[in-house]
Amino acid sequence: MCGIVGYIGAQQAQDILLDGLSRLEYRGYDSAGIAVMDGGVIRLSKAKGRLANLAARVASNPLPGTIGIGHTRWATHGEPNDINAHPHTDMKGHIAVVHNGIIENYEELRTQLKAKGCVFVSETDTEVIAHLLHTLYDGDMLSTILHAQTMLEGSYALCVLNAEAPDTLYCTRKDSPLVVGLSDGAQYVGSDIPALIRHTRTVELLDEREVAVLTRSGVRVYDHFGNERALKPIHVDWDVEAAEKGGYAHFMLKEIHEEPAALKKTFSAHVDAEKMAIRPGAFPISAEEANSLRTLTIVACGTAYHAGVVGKYVIEKLARLPVVVDVASEFRYRNPILGAGDCFLAISQSGETADTLAAMREAERLGAKVMALTNVVGSSIARTAGDCVMYTYAGPEIAVASTKAYITQVEMMVLLAIDLGVKRGHLTESVASELLRQMADIPALAACEEEKLHKLWEGLGYYSRVRNLQKAARIVCEQYGGQLPADYDALRALPGIGDYTAGAIASISFGLAVPAVDGNVLRVFSRLYNDPGVITEPVVKRAFTARVMEHQSPEKAGDYNQALMELGALVCVPNGAPLCEQCPLASLCEARRAGTALELPHKAAPKARRIEPVTVVLAEDAEERFLLQQRPQKGLLAGLWQPLLWEDEALSAEEVCARLEALGLACEGIEPLPAAKHIFSHIEWRMSGYSVCVGSAEAPAGCVWASREQLQNEYTLPGAFKAYKKKLGL
């Protein structure tokens, strides 16, 4: 991933190019460069490393001119250095090119061009393009670019300067993002909208292999056959502030703080708050289509993939529709089984993810209904989906690690699940309305009835967490006006929040200099100091925490804590050899020097798990209702509903019938259930049981009769009984 900018107008290009690159630096840190043309002469300035190095260089040696291109690089071919930095030129310096993407046949082209006398100075695939344009040049750069496209294999977004056309800028794209910005007397190009937003909110989006010709008076767009088409400009509703840091130390921190607003905007765009119902037409699938679907396949990359995994769980639960989640880069190569009656959903924040776009086209070819979820209006994925596109309203996300984009994608998965659930007849409108109401905000969480909250949490386990979540929400509403307090001790005092969670929130969200020590951090420091201490012992953990704080910068506490957590999760990994060659602390690591890294950290031996026999009874009455029993309000699965059962007992059929008769229930038929087991942290249930017909009878004390609809919508059945849910109609 690299960043591209281009400009033609009346102002000096240098400053505009540098400003645009500063908004795209997240796309590449390895090097940066600009090319500016003045009077038919193209001048270049390039620098290894961050954009600041280039800015310093041109400050002392300015490049005059009102037309130019720029690039910030994430290296793919050739090491990061001044020579491999873009822009690249032909041998005469008459053609300059910046490129985002990968030319897959560059070695073949390089050999052919060398045979024609071209001399290469870099190791990049991009330099091939500059020489290719030179050798193909026929006096018309538009036709030359169209000709070159037929020879280039792979992905590319290109901006081109030609010394023989000193008042024209050319750009084109294939499988890589590129946006043209339109204004009076000046035109702009960028890999992403934030690069242009300071200058214009009117943009033209190029389709595959289209070529845009930019002059000061306007823009003309041609298809890959050379036919001009009419412009189709769109308006971007982001403001400048949305694409800037706004006083935050970095974009990620800013975007974390923007999550509530992004969630509310996405929610209100799809939900009628007065009726508390999904807006008609909010999701591009009719009730008829929803009921005829066989499967839904969700395809995405990276963070968006994980949003899809959440989507699988909630869609299968609420809409009873089988869902497959696939990594986009693998989808095309597994010979997917899709066709009429199947639905395909692509998820991409940018709407330009190449693998996801390719997967969409394959799904189209196979005849599936293709939908998309993206954050960028007019993106390639949005245009491919046509009328079947859904949007998050997260605004620009600059940080590489996704925050608000991910959480709004998850939100959309829940909303889609509710919509499909209603259309497929598995959710009543009243239940759907209640689910939507519970999504609204912290006050809604605080006010939610406990049973409803348990139902929303069903299947996730650790039900004490959701109780603490609600208790914390109520305290936040009562004491802090519905906003989390920017205070470590106040956060630590909230139910369910321990040292680590309080430290993570306080340091990352509020910039407080406090520790956030999880298992990943303990593992890093155990190896760094080659410390044999048992990290599960409180005194050892306190000592490690003190060491962590010795190195923390008060000004960047959140960055430091997050970096340590990521280091442990991705490099100093558990359950296998740490990736020492990738570790920035490798030279300081005492365990690496001692060869003890695989032995660390030391943990206390786990407590022996108690094996407990359990007899489960699915008692069904004449009205096809099942008997549910509420557990005690304290202890394991406190207050939750379960089938009738006896713990620490393995009962025979005769014993079960006798127990039921003692409860006033007559056995009219009994069949054994398959054996199952469920592991809690300290107990393992070995379950056996029976399905029993008991006729008509009053529910015993502490029990209720529940219909299948009530089981789906009202009563919470813990995951321990997963093996029996199908029998219960779940």
C-alpha positions, 0 to 999 in steps of 0.5 A: 500500500502506497499513497499518491497525490497529484496537482495542477493549478495556479499555486505552487505544487510543492506545498500542496503535494506535501500537504496531501502526502501528510494525509496519506503517510499512513499508507507508507512510511518507507520513503517519499518523493515529489516531481514538479514540472516547470517550463517543460522540465521535470525536477525530482526530490526524494528521501528515505524514511518519513515524510519529514525527511522529504519536507526538510530536503525541499525546504532547502531546495524548493521545486518551483512549478504549478503541476506535480505528483507525489508518493509515499512508499510502502516498499514491495520491490527493492529496499527503502532508499532514495533510489527506489523511492518514487517518482521514477522516470525514463532515461531522458527524464521526460516522463515521471511516474508514481505508482501504487500496486504491484506489476506482476510481470515486471521482470519479463517487461524489464528484460524486454526493455533492457533489450531495447536499450533502457537502463534501470537505476532502481530495483522497483517494478514501477520504473518499468512503467516509466521506461515502457511509456517512453518506448511506446510514446507516439506523441499522444500520452493518452493513447500511450497509456492505453497501449501500456495498459494492455501490457501491464499485469497486476494492480496499479494506480498511476499518475504521469507527467510528460515533459512534452505536455507541460500543462497536463496531468494523467492518471489511471487505475486498475485494482488500486484506489484513486480519486480525482478532485474537481475544482475551478482552475485546479484539479487534484488526485489522491489515493484517498479522499483525505488527501483532497478534502482541504481543497475540494469535496467534489470528486470523480471516481475512475472505473477500472482502466479508465484514464483521466486527463487533468488540465487547469480548465477541467478533467476528461475521462476516457474508457480503456478503448479511448472513448470519452465519457461524461463526468459523474461527480459526487459530493463528499460530506466529510469536513476537513476536521474529520480528516485531521487529528483535531488536537489528539496525539495520533489518529488512532486515539482520535478515532477511538473517541469518535466511536460513539458518534460513528455508532449513533450515525450508523444506527440512525441511518438504518433505524427509525428511532421513533418506531424503533424499527429497521427503516424500509429499504435500509438493507438490500434484500426483500422478505421474499429473497430473505426467505428463499436464501439457502446460505450467506457467505461473508468474505473480507480481509483483516479486521473486516473478516473478524466483523464477519465472524461476529456477523455469522454468530448473530445472523445464525442466532437471530435469522436462522440462516447458515453463514460461512465466513471466508478470508477474501484472499482464499475464497477464489481458490477453494472452488466455492459452491455458490449460485442462485439462492445464495447470498454473498456479502463483502465487507471492506472499510475502504471499499478498495480491498483488492482480494475482496473485490476479486471475490465479489466478481467471482461470486457474481460469476457464480450467480449469487446475490452480491451485497457489500458493506463499506464505509466509502461512497463510490468506492470500487466495491460499492460500485460493483455492488450497485444497488446492493451496497450498505454503508457504515457512517464512520467517517474517514479512518486514517489509523492503520489499526481499525477502531470506529470502522470495525465497531460500526461493521459489527453494529451493521452485522447486528442490524442486518441480523435483526432485519433478516430475522424479521423478514424470515419470520424468526423474530417478531417485530416487537422482539426486534424493536426491543433488541434495537432499543437495547443497542442505543447507548449506556443508559439503555444498557443500564435500564435493560431488564436483566432477563432481556440482557441475558438473552442478548448475551446468550451463547457468549458465556461468562454471564457474570460479565454481563451482570457487571457490565450492567452494574457498571453502566448504572454507576456510570449513568448515576455518578458520571452522567453516562460518560466513562470517567477519565480516572484510573481509580474510578474506572477500577472501582466499576464492577467487572473492571480489573487492573488491566482493563482500567489501565488500558482504558485510562492510558489509551483513551485518556492518556493517563500514565498508568500500567495495563499489564495483561498476559502478553505483557507479563510474557514479554517482561518474563523473557526480557529479564529472564525472570523465573518468577511465577507470574500468576502470583500477586507479588510477582505480578506487582514486581513485573508491573513496577518494571513495566512502569520504569520504561513508560513515557508519561506523554505516550502511556497509551502508545507504550501499553498498546505496543507491549500488548501487541508485541506479546500477542504478535511477536513474543507469542505464547505456545511456540517459538517467539519470533525473535528476528522480528522483535525490536527488543531482541538485542536486550532480551536476556532469555534469548541470550540464555536460550530459555525463552520457550520455558518462560513465563512460569505459571502456577499449575492449574487446579484439578478440574472436578468431574461431575455427572449431570442428568438432563431432562427435556420435559415436553408437555402436550402443548409442545412446551418445554420445562425450564428451571431457574438456577439459584441466584448465586453460584454457577450460571447464577439466575439463568434458565436451564432444562430440568436437571440433577447435578452430581447424579447419573440417573436411570430412566426409571429414576428420572420417571420417579423424580418427575412423578414426585414433581407432579409430572407423569411420564408418557414417553421417554427416550435417551439423549446423546451424551455430552460434556461442557467444561467450566473453569473448575468443573467438567459436566459429563451430561446424559439424559432423556427426552420425556413427554409428560402430558399436561401439568402445572409447572413445579416451583421454580420452573416455567413452561416455555414455547419454542418461540419463547425459548428463541426470544425470551429465555436465556439458555447457556451454552452448556446445553448446546448439544440439546438446543436442536432438540429444543427447536433452537 
